Amino acid sequence: MTPLEMVLASVLVVTLVQAGRRLRRESLERRRVRSADRRGRVPIAKAPIWEVDEAFAVGPMGPDRQRTEVTMLGGGGILVPGGTTDYEAWILAVLAKNARRMFEFGTCTGRTAYLWARNSASDAKVTTLTLGPEQRVLYEASERDRALDTEIALEESDLESFLYSGSDVAHKIEQLFGDSKALDETPYVGKMDLVFIDGSHAYSYVISDTRKALRMIRSGGLVLWHDYDGPLEGRGTDEALVELARELPLFHIEHTRIVVYRAP
Ligand SMILES: C[S@@+](CC[C@H](N)C(=O)[O-])C[C@H]1O[C@@H](n2cnc3c(N)ncnc32)[C@H](O)[C@@H]1O
């Protein structure tokens, strides 16, 4: 192959990949709009993980080894406070392999922060925000929030050291303490490849954290929410996400409680 032929071939490959991505996005959006109910409410359509990110493309032997092999901190059926399932943790860890800047609302045990730091490039950085036990007084419930959501958020705010503490990736993690409504997201605007919204699950917090996340995410980056159970469930996360789905193309990742949005 001559150098000119090589350049033309690589331009062709890039064009085909971009066209493939556009077609996939368009087909996902069509599916979402088709599924609106009679009252015009757009439910959050389910999508298999391989439609959400190309890292999960499936070949004859399942997901690609190089793109999806991660270091895991599995839990099996053991209950981890505020935790993700092993499948959800694997998805988050795989996504970190291609991410440089990641932000998490709600640290809890620090499992996701650890998996992100462990599985990302050596120069990647994870910022995670949590409400420390001394800061519970800063929590600002709104009238619309369910009392149970507030109670759970405050109950979970009891940790000051985390699974990643003392590990050899701890230096990649910036730990912030404080109430997320008071977070000034300005330093992070347009910088994040991934934002995970998993702090307070009260309605007003999910809306507030989402508004901040949408400013922080870079073009092409992913915002993910945890603990979505469906439009008929009464938790703040469910209510907030069904409302947000009117303005954002959201997808509920099959076999998980994760909802995802890709910034255009
Ligand atoms: C469900 S746990 C997070 C689990 C964690 N993301 C993981 O993947 O392991 C919820 C966390 O959100 C924190 N949180 C609750 N309310 C908050 C608030 N108003 N501001 C910041 N963090 C909050 C709690 O302290 C708790 O650590």
The ligand as an SDF file (V2000), in Angstrom:
LIG
                    3D

 27 29  0  0  0  0  0  0  0  0999 V2000
  -25.7690    5.0910   47.6970 C   0  0  0  0  0  0  0  0  0  0  0  0
  -24.3870    5.7100   48.5460 S   0  0  0  0  0  0  0  0  0  0  0  0
  -23.1730    5.8520   47.2730 C   0  0  0  0  0  0  0  0  0  0  0  0
  -22.5700    4.5600   46.7820 C   0  0  0  0  0  0  0  0  0  0  0  0
  -21.3500    4.7530   45.9490 C   0  0  0  0  0  0  0  0  0  0  0  0
  -21.5900    5.6470   44.8520 N   0  0  0  0  0  0  0  0  0  0  0  0
  -20.8280    3.4510   45.4180 C   0  0  0  0  0  0  0  0  0  0  0  0
  -20.9320    3.2060   44.2000 O   0  0  0  0  0  0  0  0  0  0  0  0
  -20.3350    2.6500   46.1960 O   0  0  0  0  0  0  0  0  0  0  0  0
  -24.8970    7.3590   48.8140 C   0  0  0  0  0  0  0  0  0  0  0  0
  -23.8370    8.3220   49.3020 C   0  0  0  0  0  0  0  0  0  0  0  0
  -24.3080    9.6370   49.0670 O   0  0  0  0  0  0  0  0  0  0  0  0
  -23.9310   10.4680   50.1210 C   0  0  0  0  0  0  0  0  0  0  0  0
  -24.8480   11.6220   50.2210 N   0  0  0  0  0  0  0  0  0  0  0  0
  -26.1170   11.6130   50.6850 C   0  0  0  0  0  0  0  0  0  0  0  0
  -26.6040   12.8590   50.6720 N   0  0  0  0  0  0  0  0  0  0  0  0
  -25.6360   13.6610   50.1840 C   0  0  0  0  0  0  0  0  0  0  0  0
  -25.5480   15.0470   49.9520 C   0  0  0  0  0  0  0  0  0  0  0  0
  -26.5590   15.8680   50.2020 N   0  0  0  0  0  0  0  0  0  0  0  0
  -24.3920   15.5450   49.4470 N   0  0  0  0  0  0  0  0  0  0  0  0
  -23.3510   14.7230   49.1900 C   0  0  0  0  0  0  0  0  0  0  0  0
  -23.3770   13.3960   49.3910 N   0  0  0  0  0  0  0  0  0  0  0  0
  -24.5070   12.8610   49.8880 C   0  0  0  0  0  0  0  0  0  0  0  0
  -24.0160    9.5650   51.3320 C   0  0  0  0  0  0  0  0  0  0  0  0
  -23.1840   10.0740   52.3490 O   0  0  0  0  0  0  0  0  0  0  0  0
  -23.5140    8.2320   50.7690 C   0  0  0  0  0  0  0  0  0  0  0  0
  -22.1220    8.1740   50.9340 O   0  0  0  0  0  0  0  0  0  0  0  0
  1  2  1  0
  2  3  1  0
  2 10  1  0
  3  4  1  0
  4  5  1  0
  5  6  1  0
  5  7  1  0
  7  8  2  0
  7  9  1  0
 10 11  1  0
 11 12  1  0
 11 26  1  0
 12 13  1  0
 13 14  1  0
 13 24  1  0
 14 15  1  0
 14 23  1  0
 15 16  2  0
 16 17  1  0
 17 18  1  0
 17 23  2  0
 18 19  1  0
 18 20  2  0
 20 21  1  0
 21 22  2  0
 22 23  1  0
 24 25  1  0
 24 26  1  0
 26 27  1  0
M  CHG  2   2   1   9  -1
M  END
$$$$
